[in-house]
Amino acid sequence: MALSPSQRLLRSLYQVIVNNVLVAIAVSLTIAVILVAAQFGFSEHIFHLHALRPIYLLLAALLPAAAFTFYLVNRSHDVYLVDYACFKQNFNCRVPLATFKEYIMQFMPFLDDRSIHFLTRMIDRSGLGEETSLPPSLHYIPPSFGFSQGHAEAELILFSTIDDLFSKTCINPSSIDVLVVNYSLFAPTPTYSDMIINRYKLRSDIRSVHLSGMGCSAGLISVGLAKNLLQITPHASYALVVSTESMSHINYRGKKREMHLPTVLFRMGGAAALLSNSRNKARFRLKHLLRMITSTSESAHRCVMLDEDGEGNLGMSLSKDLIAVSGEALRTSIISIAPLILPPSEKLRFLLSCISRKVLNSKVPLYVPNFCVAIEHFCVHPGGPAVIDSVQDSLRLSDSHAEPSRMTLHRFGNTSSSSLWYELAYIEAKGRMHKCDRVLMIAFGSGYKCNIAVWECIQPPHSADGSWAKCIHRYPVKAYSNKITTRRHVG
């Protein structure tokens, strides 16, 4: 139900009173204790208050209250995920692999035979299935690229996904207090956050942000930004986080191999999530959120970059150092997040391993903690089979733990910043999510960034997400897994 301006004012006043009533009580109790102690003579034996000036008595009364106020102001409030929705691609946008290969040969005449052979080989090793989707404008003959096509693609994804989320949560758009949109490669004016405000008639005092250039990790960055904004908003506020990417406005027309890889891996998709600082109706609680940036390294900084080739053709470049840079960023992030989530037994084993390595022999293998004892589900960014393999080996994950990532890559492709929500939807659609289960999300992005989020399930879903439910019903997961595993070993 939408709140009127007077109701929002009353809610803000209520929050101020709640935040300050404890401070008032603390001050009153402190002064009362001091006065009682002075009256009954306790000060002669304990505080010697009779010898102190009044200003010192006042400071003694105010210091505890000031410390308590500082704690209230700086304490972190829990943030919850009320629900989320993933974009459901139309069947007409489907691109089977054979069709995609024909698309490359027919509509990219600037490619030579060597480049075409490279791309078809990469398609076979990509881990993509037969039902990934491209925007409608790329199905035209010839394909159509440009600003208007990117704009139409964005409206299709954003508005249909947000409509689905509002339908699932029964939240009135005027109740949204924070709006964060991440759209890396396409940032028109007005921004998409403004377009969403205009479409859904959101409040004029809403805190809105549009993030661009953050790459595939922007989804968790948006969650972190929304979390910070919810810390300074009244209780029971809502934050809408929208993540997607555009494929319709950039058409690389060169021959540089690194710039053709995004064409192979990236597909159409998007997601919207509703966060709140109230537990009411929430399905997940955000336990930890860690951001790690390795831009100080030149190779990491240039690993993923929108740039021009030698002939002036604009395109997204993926460096050959991508896997090595991802592994290093992941190791740095895991070292930071491990103490927060691992049980004492795993911490002790790792400590003893470090001591043995230092004292006994430097060749003693370092113990790799078992994250599966602390985390039930893993959502690894589906940047490609090699990226998933690298994370699986680094964290010693089983095939079942890596299954959501491989299945998302197979069914939807790399949908950039929204991919992690498709993986979460897959886990829930399979009926694997239970109360108190923990989910570890790992996202990689340009910069180079590695962002990690840990969620705790409060309420499992009542029904499977529509974007996955029909797929799982029509196609058994074992058939997909066999194809993915075979392709991975051959590659």
C-alpha positions as CSV (number, residue, x, y, z in Angstrom):
1,M,0.0,0.0,0.0
2,A,1.4,3.4,-0.9
3,L,2.2,5.9,1.9
4,S,1.0,9.4,1.8
5,P,3.4,12.3,2.5
6,S,2.0,12.7,6.0
7,Q,2.4,9.0,6.7
8,R,6.0,9.1,5.4
9,L,6.7,12.1,7.7
10,L,5.2,10.3,10.7
11,R,7.3,7.2,9.9
12,S,10.5,9.4,9.8
13,L,9.6,11.1,13.1
14,Y,8.9,7.7,14.6
15,Q,12.3,6.5,13.5
16,V,14.0,9.6,15.0
17,I,12.2,9.0,18.3
18,V,13.2,5.3,18.4
19,N,16.8,6.1,17.6
20,N,17.1,8.7,20.3
21,V,14.9,7.4,23.1
22,L,17.7,5.1,24.3
23,V,20.1,8.0,24.3
24,A,17.7,10.0,26.5
25,I,17.2,7.1,28.9
26,A,21.0,6.6,29.1
27,V,21.6,10.2,29.9
28,S,18.8,10.3,32.5
29,L,20.0,7.1,34.2
30,T,23.6,8.3,34.3
31,I,22.7,11.6,35.9
32,A,20.4,9.8,38.4
33,V,23.1,7.4,39.5
34,I,25.6,10.3,40.0
35,L,23.0,12.3,42.1
36,V,22.0,9.3,44.2
37,A,25.7,8.4,44.8
38,A,26.4,12.0,45.9
39,Q,23.3,12.1,48.2
40,F,24.2,8.9,50.1
41,G,27.8,9.6,50.5
42,F,29.1,6.9,48.2
43,S,31.3,9.4,46.5
44,E,33.6,9.6,49.5
45,H,34.6,6.0,49.1
46,I,34.3,5.5,45.3
47,F,34.2,8.5,43.1
48,H,35.1,11.4,45.4
49,L,32.5,13.5,43.7
50,H,32.4,16.1,46.4
51,A,35.9,17.3,45.4
52,L,35.0,17.6,41.7
53,R,33.8,20.7,39.9
54,P,30.3,20.7,38.4
55,I,31.8,20.6,34.9
56,Y,33.5,17.3,35.6
57,L,30.2,15.9,36.9
58,L,28.5,17.0,33.7
59,L,31.2,15.4,31.5
60,A,31.0,12.2,33.5
61,A,27.2,12.1,32.8
62,L,27.5,13.0,29.1
63,L,30.4,10.8,28.0
64,P,28.5,7.5,28.3
65,A,25.6,9.0,26.5
66,A,27.9,10.3,23.7
67,A,29.5,6.9,23.3
68,F,26.1,5.2,23.1
69,T,25.0,7.8,20.5
70,F,28.1,7.1,18.5
71,Y,27.2,3.4,18.6
72,L,23.7,4.0,17.4
73,V,24.8,6.2,14.5
74,N,27.5,3.9,13.3
75,R,25.9,0.5,13.8
76,S,25.0,-1.5,10.7
77,H,21.4,-2.5,10.1
78,D,20.6,-5.8,8.5
79,V,19.5,-5.8,4.9
80,Y,17.1,-8.3,3.5
81,L,16.1,-9.6,0.0
82,V,12.3,-9.5,-0.2
83,D,12.2,-11.2,-3.7
84,Y,13.7,-11.0,-7.2
85,A,12.7,-11.6,-10.8
86,C,14.6,-12.7,-13.9
87,F,13.9,-11.7,-17.4
88,K,12.1,-14.4,-19.3
89,Q,13.2,-14.4,-22.9
90,N,10.7,-14.8,-25.7
91,F,10.9,-18.0,-27.6
92,N,11.2,-16.0,-30.8
93,C,14.6,-14.6,-29.6
94,R,16.1,-18.1,-29.4
95,V,19.4,-18.6,-31.2
96,P,20.5,-22.3,-31.7
97,L,24.2,-22.7,-32.2
98,A,23.9,-23.8,-35.8
99,T,21.9,-20.6,-36.5
100,F,24.5,-18.5,-34.7
101,K,27.3,-20.0,-36.8
102,E,25.4,-19.2,-39.9
103,Y,24.7,-15.7,-38.6
104,I,28.5,-15.2,-38.2
105,M,29.3,-16.4,-41.7
106,Q,26.4,-14.5,-43.5
107,F,26.4,-11.2,-41.7
108,M,30.1,-10.6,-40.9
109,P,31.6,-10.4,-44.3
110,F,34.6,-8.6,-43.0
111,L,35.9,-11.8,-41.3
112,D,38.4,-14.0,-43.1
113,D,38.3,-17.9,-43.0
114,R,40.8,-18.0,-40.2
115,S,38.6,-15.8,-38.0
116,I,35.5,-17.7,-38.8
117,H,37.2,-21.0,-37.9
118,F,38.3,-19.5,-34.6
119,L,34.8,-18.3,-33.7
120,T,33.1,-21.5,-34.6
121,R,35.6,-23.4,-32.5
122,M,35.0,-21.1,-29.6
123,I,31.2,-21.5,-30.0
124,D,31.6,-25.3,-29.7
125,R,33.7,-24.8,-26.5
126,S,31.6,-22.0,-25.0
127,G,29.2,-24.2,-22.9
128,L,26.2,-22.5,-24.4
129,G,23.1,-24.5,-25.3
130,E,20.5,-24.3,-28.0
131,E,18.1,-21.9,-26.3
132,T,20.1,-18.8,-25.5
133,S,18.7,-15.6,-26.8
134,L,19.7,-12.5,-28.7
135,P,17.7,-9.2,-28.9
136,P,15.0,-8.9,-31.5
137,S,17.0,-6.4,-33.6
138,L,19.7,-8.9,-34.2
139,H,17.2,-11.3,-35.8
140,Y,16.6,-8.9,-38.6
141,I,18.1,-9.5,-42.1
142,P,20.5,-7.8,-42.0
143,P,20.9,-7.3,-38.2
144,S,20.2,-3.8,-37.0
145,F,22.5,-2.0,-34.5
146,G,22.3,1.5,-33.0
147,F,21.0,3.7,-30.3
148,S,17.3,3.1,-30.9
149,Q,17.8,-0.7,-31.0
150,G,19.7,-0.6,-27.7
151,H,17.0,1.6,-26.2
152,A,14.2,-0.8,-27.3
153,E,16.2,-3.8,-25.9
154,A,16.6,-2.0,-22.6
155,E,12.9,-1.1,-22.3
156,L,11.9,-4.7,-23.1
157,I,14.2,-6.2,-20.4
158,L,13.8,-3.6,-17.7
159,F,10.1,-2.9,-17.7
160,S,9.0,-6.5,-18.1
161,T,11.3,-7.7,-15.3
162,I,10.2,-4.9,-12.9
163,D,6.6,-5.6,-13.7
164,D,7.2,-9.2,-12.8
165,L,8.9,-8.3,-9.5
166,F,6.1,-5.9,-8.5
167,S,3.5,-8.6,-9.3
168,K,5.4,-11.1,-7.2
169,T,5.9,-8.9,-4.2
170,C,2.6,-6.9,-4.3
171,I,4.6,-3.7,-3.6
172,N,3.3,-0.4,-4.8
173,P,5.9,1.5,-6.8
174,S,5.4,4.6,-4.7
175,S,6.8,2.6,-1.7
176,I,10.3,2.4,-3.3
177,D,12.8,4.6,-1.4
178,V,16.0,3.7,-3.3
179,L,16.6,2.9,-6.9
180,V,19.9,1.5,-8.2
181,V,20.3,0.6,-11.9
182,N,23.5,-0.9,-13.4
183,Y,23.8,-0.8,-17.2
184,S,27.5,-0.8,-18.1
185,L,27.8,-0.3,-21.9
186,F,24.7,1.8,-22.6
187,A,24.1,5.0,-20.5
188,P,21.7,7.3,-22.4
189,T,20.4,10.7,-21.2
190,P,18.1,10.7,-19.3
191,T,19.5,7.6,-17.6
192,Y,17.5,4.4,-17.1
193,S,16.9,5.2,-13.5
194,D,15.1,8.3,-14.6
195,M,13.2,6.3,-17.2
196,I,12.1,3.8,-14.6
197,I,11.0,6.7,-12.3
198,N,9.0,8.1,-15.2
199,R,7.4,4.8,-16.2
200,Y,6.3,3.8,-12.7
201,K,5.7,7.3,-11.3
202,L,8.1,6.8,-8.3
203,R,8.3,9.4,-5.6
204,S,10.2,12.7,-6.3
205,D,12.3,12.2,-3.1
206,I,13.6,8.8,-4.2
207,R,17.4,8.2,-4.0
208,S,18.3,7.0,-7.5
209,V,21.6,6.0,-9.0
210,H,22.7,4.7,-12.5
211,L,26.0,2.7,-12.5
212,S,27.9,2.3,-15.8
213,G,31.2,0.7,-16.8
214,M,31.2,-1.7,-13.9
215,G,31.0,-4.9,-16.0
216,C,29.7,-8.2,-14.9
217,S,30.3,-7.5,-11.2
218,A,27.9,-4.5,-11.2
219,G,25.0,-6.6,-9.8
220,L,26.7,-7.1,-6.4
221,I,28.1,-3.5,-6.5
222,S,24.5,-2.3,-6.9
223,V,23.4,-4.5,-3.9
224,G,26.2,-3.0,-1.8
225,L,25.2,0.6,-2.8
226,A,21.6,-0.1,-2.0
227,K,22.6,-1.6,1.3
228,N,24.5,1.5,2.3
229,L,21.6,3.7,1.3
230,L,19.2,1.6,3.3
231,Q,21.4,2.3,6.4
232,I,20.3,5.9,6.4
233,T,16.6,5.5,5.4
234,P,13.8,4.9,7.9
235,H,12.8,1.4,9.0
236,A,10.8,-0.7,6.5
237,S,12.2,1.2,3.5
238,Y,12.6,-0.5,0.1
239,A,15.4,-0.5,-2.5
240,L,14.9,-1.6,-6.1
241,V,18.1,-3.0,-7.8
242,V,17.9,-3.6,-11.5
243,S,20.7,-5.3,-13.5
244,T,21.1,-5.8,-17.2
245,E,23.3,-5.2,-20.3
246,S,22.8,-4.1,-23.9
247,M,23.9,-6.0,-27.0
248,S,22.1,-4.1,-29.7
249,H,24.1,-0.8,-29.9
250,I,27.6,-2.1,-30.5
251,N,28.7,-4.0,-33.5
252,Y,32.4,-4.9,-33.7
253,R,33.4,-5.0,-37.3
254,G,37.1,-5.8,-37.0
255,K,39.2,-9.0,-37.0
256,K,40.8,-8.9,-33.5
257,R,40.0,-12.2,-31.8
258,E,39.9,-10.8,-28.2
259,M,37.1,-8.5,-29.3
260,H,35.0,-11.3,-30.8
261,L,34.8,-13.4,-27.6
262,P,32.0,-11.3,-26.1
263,T,29.9,-11.9,-29.2
264,V,30.2,-15.6,-28.5
265,L,29.5,-15.6,-24.8
266,F,27.1,-12.8,-24.0
267,R,23.4,-13.1,-24.4
268,M,20.2,-11.1,-23.6
269,G,19.0,-11.1,-19.9
270,G,18.3,-9.0,-16.9
271,A,17.1,-9.2,-13.3
272,A,15.4,-7.0,-10.6
273,A,15.7,-7.4,-6.9
274,L,13.8,-5.8,-4.0
275,L,15.8,-5.1,-0.9
276,S,14.6,-3.8,2.5
277,N,15.9,-2.9,5.9
278,S,12.9,-4.7,7.4
279,R,12.6,-8.5,7.9
280,N,8.9,-8.4,7.0
281,K,8.1,-10.7,4.0
282,A,11.9,-11.1,3.4
283,R,13.2,-14.3,1.9
284,F,17.0,-13.8,2.4
285,R,19.3,-11.9,4.7
286,L,22.5,-10.3,3.4
287,K,25.2,-11.6,5.9
288,H,28.4,-10.4,4.2
289,L,29.3,-8.3,1.1
290,L,33.0,-8.0,0.1
291,R,34.4,-6.0,-2.8
292,M,38.0,-6.5,-4.1
293,I,39.6,-4.4,-6.8
294,T,42.9,-5.3,-8.4
295,S,43.2,-2.2,-10.8
296,T,46.7,-1.4,-9.5
297,S,48.0,-4.3,-11.7
298,E,48.3,-3.1,-15.4
299,S,47.3,-6.6,-16.7
300,A,44.3,-6.7,-14.5
301,H,43.2,-3.2,-15.4
302,R,43.3,-3.9,-19.1
303,C,41.9,-7.4,-18.8
304,V,38.3,-6.4,-19.8
305,M,38.1,-3.1,-21.7
306,L,35.9,-1.3,-24.2
307,D,38.4,-0.1,-26.8
308,E,39.2,0.4,-30.4
309,D,41.4,-1.9,-32.5
310,G,44.1,-0.8,-34.8
311,E,41.6,0.1,-37.5
312,G,39.4,2.2,-35.2
313,N,36.6,-0.4,-34.7
314,L,35.0,-0.2,-31.3
315,G,34.5,-3.4,-29.4
316,M,34.8,-5.1,-26.0
317,S,38.2,-6.8,-25.5
318,L,38.8,-9.8,-23.3
319,S,42.5,-10.4,-22.6
320,K,44.1,-13.8,-22.7
321,D,45.2,-13.1,-19.1
322,L,41.5,-13.2,-18.0
323,I,41.7,-16.6,-16.3
324,A,44.9,-15.9,-14.4
325,V,43.7,-12.4,-13.3
326,S,40.4,-13.9,-12.2
327,G,42.2,-16.6,-10.1
328,E,44.4,-14.0,-8.4
329,A,41.4,-11.8,-7.6
330,L,39.5,-14.7,-6.3
331,R,42.4,-15.8,-4.0
332,T,42.6,-12.3,-2.6
333,S,38.9,-12.1,-2.0
334,I,38.7,-15.6,-0.4
335,I,41.4,-14.7,2.1
336,S,39.3,-11.8,3.2
337,I,35.9,-13.5,3.4
338,A,37.1,-16.9,4.8
339,P,37.5,-15.7,8.4
340,L,34.0,-14.4,8.4
341,I,32.2,-17.6,7.2
342,L,34.5,-20.6,8.0
343,P,33.9,-22.6,11.2
344,P,36.7,-22.7,13.9
345,S,37.8,-26.2,12.8
346,E,38.7,-25.1,9.3
347,K,40.4,-22.0,10.6
348,L,42.5,-24.1,12.9
349,R,43.5,-26.5,10.1
350,F,44.6,-23.6,7.9
351,L,46.6,-22.1,10.7
352,L,48.4,-25.4,11.5
353,S,49.1,-25.7,7.8
354,C,50.7,-22.3,7.6
355,I,52.8,-23.0,10.7
356,S,54.0,-26.4,9.3
357,R,54.8,-24.7,6.0
358,K,56.9,-22.0,7.8
359,V,58.6,-24.2,10.4
360,L,59.0,-27.6,8.8
361,N,59.3,-27.3,5.1
362,S,58.2,-24.7,2.6
363,K,57.2,-27.5,0.2
364,V,54.4,-28.7,2.5
365,P,51.2,-28.0,0.6
366,L,49.0,-25.3,2.0
367,Y,45.7,-26.6,3.3
368,V,42.7,-25.3,1.2
369,P,39.7,-24.7,3.5
370,N,36.6,-26.6,2.8
371,F,34.0,-23.9,2.1
372,C,31.3,-26.5,1.6
373,V,31.0,-27.0,5.4
374,A,30.0,-23.3,5.8
375,I,28.1,-22.7,2.5
376,E,25.3,-24.9,1.1
377,H,25.0,-23.2,-2.4
378,F,27.4,-21.5,-4.7
379,C,26.6,-19.0,-7.5
380,V,29.7,-18.5,-9.6
381,H,29.6,-15.9,-12.4
382,P,29.2,-17.9,-15.7
383,G,31.9,-16.0,-17.6
384,G,32.7,-19.2,-19.5
385,P,33.6,-22.9,-18.8
386,A,37.3,-21.9,-18.0
387,V,36.2,-19.4,-15.4
388,I,33.8,-21.9,-13.7
389,D,36.5,-24.6,-13.8
390,S,39.0,-22.3,-12.2
391,V,36.7,-21.3,-9.3
392,Q,35.6,-24.9,-8.8
393,D,39.2,-26.1,-8.5
394,S,40.2,-23.2,-6.3
395,L,37.4,-23.8,-3.8
396,R,37.3,-27.6,-4.2
397,L,33.6,-27.6,-5.2
398,S,31.8,-30.6,-6.3
399,D,30.0,-30.9,-9.6
400,S,26.7,-30.4,-7.9
401,H,27.9,-27.1,-6.4
402,A,29.1,-25.9,-9.8
403,E,25.9,-27.1,-11.5
404,P,23.9,-23.8,-11.2
405,S,26.7,-21.9,-12.9
406,R,27.1,-24.4,-15.8
407,M,23.4,-24.7,-16.3
408,T,22.9,-21.0,-16.4
409,L,25.6,-20.6,-18.9
410,H,24.1,-23.5,-21.0
411,R,20.5,-22.2,-20.9
412,F,20.9,-18.4,-20.8
413,G,24.5,-17.7,-21.7
414,N,26.5,-15.0,-20.0
415,T,23.9,-12.3,-19.2
416,S,26.5,-10.1,-17.4
417,S,25.5,-8.6,-14.1
418,S,22.2,-10.5,-13.9
419,S,23.7,-14.0,-14.2
420,L,23.9,-14.6,-10.5
421,W,20.1,-14.2,-10.0
422,Y,19.5,-16.8,-12.8
423,E,21.7,-19.2,-10.8
424,L,19.8,-18.5,-7.6
425,A,16.5,-19.1,-9.4
426,Y,17.9,-22.4,-10.7
427,I,18.7,-23.6,-7.2
428,E,15.2,-22.7,-6.0
429,A,13.5,-24.2,-9.0
430,K,15.3,-27.5,-8.3
431,G,13.8,-27.4,-4.8
432,R,17.3,-27.4,-3.1
433,M,16.9,-24.2,-1.1
434,H,15.9,-24.7,2.5
435,K,15.5,-22.4,5.5
436,C,18.9,-21.3,7.0
437,D,20.8,-22.4,3.9
438,R,23.6,-20.0,2.9
439,V,24.4,-18.9,-0.6
440,L,27.8,-17.6,-1.8
441,M,27.7,-15.4,-4.8
442,I,31.0,-14.7,-6.7
443,A,31.0,-12.0,-9.5
444,F,33.9,-10.9,-11.7
445,G,34.0,-7.7,-13.6
446,S,36.1,-5.1,-15.4
447,G,38.7,-3.2,-13.4
448,Y,39.5,-6.0,-12.5
449,K,37.0,-6.8,-9.7
450,C,35.9,-9.8,-7.6
451,N,32.9,-9.2,-5.5
452,I,31.5,-11.8,-3.0
453,A,28.1,-11.8,-1.2
454,V,26.8,-14.3,1.3
455,W,23.0,-14.7,1.8
456,E,21.1,-16.7,4.4
457,C,17.7,-18.1,3.4
458,I,14.8,-17.0,5.7
459,Q,11.9,-18.3,3.6
460,P,12.2,-20.9,0.8
461,P,10.1,-20.1,-2.3
462,H,6.5,-21.3,-2.5
463,S,6.9,-22.0,-6.2
464,A,9.7,-22.2,-8.8
465,D,10.7,-19.1,-10.7
466,G,9.1,-19.1,-14.1
467,S,12.3,-18.5,-16.0
468,W,13.6,-21.9,-14.9
469,A,10.5,-24.0,-14.0
470,K,9.4,-24.7,-17.5
471,C,13.0,-25.4,-18.7
472,I,13.6,-28.0,-15.9
473,H,10.3,-29.6,-16.6
474,R,10.9,-29.9,-20.3
475,Y,14.6,-30.8,-20.2
476,P,16.0,-33.1,-17.5
477,V,19.1,-31.6,-15.9
478,K,21.1,-34.8,-16.5
479,A,20.9,-34.4,-20.2
480,Y,22.3,-30.8,-19.9
481,S,25.0,-31.9,-17.5
482,N,26.2,-34.7,-19.8
483,K,26.5,-32.3,-22.7
484,I,28.3,-29.7,-20.6
485,T,30.7,-32.2,-19.1
486,T,31.6,-33.7,-22.4
487,R,32.2,-30.4,-24.0
488,R,34.3,-29.3,-21.1
489,H,36.6,-32.3,-21.2
490,V,36.9,-32.1,-25.0
491,G,37.8,-28.4,-24.7
